[in-house]
Amino acid sequence: MTRGNQRELARVKNQKKQQEIQRKKAANDKTSNKGMSLEQRKQRDADLMREKQKKAHGKEESSTS
């Protein structure tokens, strides 16, 4: 019984370790950023943020009218 518990604890520890590695992965290694330079990523993110702000501003205008 003890050995089963050791395996379970080791499995959980390894899973946490893998998640930590995945979290620390460099931005250009992530699948959504493949083949993009830093400038391209910044531009894409800025465009997305502008769209999001436009949408929020549009909702704000329609709710106050």
N, C-alpha and C positions, 0 to 999 in steps of 0.2 A: 504494500500500500504506500509506503514511504517513497519508493522509487517513482511511482506514478505522480505523486505530488511534486517531486523534484523536476520531473519532465515538464509538468505544467508550469511551474515557476520559471524554468529555463525558457520555455516557449514564450511566455508573457514578457520576460526580460528582453529576449531577442526581438520580439515584435515592437517593443518600445524603442529599441535601438534602431531598428529599420525605419520607423516613423521619424525619428530624430534626424537620421541621415537624409531622408527624403525632404524634410522641412528645410534643411540647410543647403540643399542642392542649389547650385548657382542658377541665376535667372536665365541665362542663355542655354542651359541644359534642359529646361522644361519644354514639354512638347508644344505648347502654344507659342513659344518664342523661337522655335527652331529656324535657323537661317536668317534671323533678323539682327541688325546691329542695334546698339544701344540707342542711337538717334531714332531709328525706325520704331523701336518699342516705345520711346518717349512720345513720339508723334502719334502713334496709334492710341496710347493711353490718354493723351491730351484730347484727341478727337472724340473718344468715347466719353470723356468727362464733360466736354462741351455739349454733346448730345444729351447727356443726362441732365445737365443744368438747364438746357433749353426746355426739356420735357417738364422739369420741376417748375420752371418759371411759367410755362404754359398752363399748368394745373393751377398754379397760384393765381394767375390772372382770371381764369374761368371761375374759380371759387369765390373771388371777391366781386365779380360782376353780378 
